[in-house]
Amino acid sequence: MHDFFCSTPAEMHYPELAKHAEFFKHDNEGVSTMCEIMQNLQEEGRAEGRLEGRLEERTSLALDMLRDKKPIEEIIKYSRLTPERIKELAKQIR
């Protein structure tokens, strides 16, 4: 575990891990690779967050429509949730 908390590869006990840490921290190609990986992770996180936000909005819409006693077909149409999910939500508000 010691090596995972080292800020510099020279402090690490395991040479193989130190070699890779050196590459990703100090070699231009390694730094570039790490930056690309981090950028991809950030983009994936944003996409996931947007998807979660849209699902929350659809769920909120469906719940509001259920409370207003709108027909299930109309809720499906506007929320684009599955009939099964709408039935689950209906159980929550009863």
Helices and strands as residue ranges (DSSP letters): G 2-5, G 9-11, H 15-26, H 28-67, H 72-79, H 83-93
